Amino acid sequence: SKKLENHIGAIWYFIHHYNASLQL
């Protein structure tokens, strides 16, 4: 569903930026 896709996208976005912050 569209709602599920948005939820997965939000999780991926959070993880991506969280990992990027760890590399600083």
MODELLER restraints for C-alpha pairs under 7 A, 6 or more apart:
rsr = mdl.restraints
at = mdl.atoms
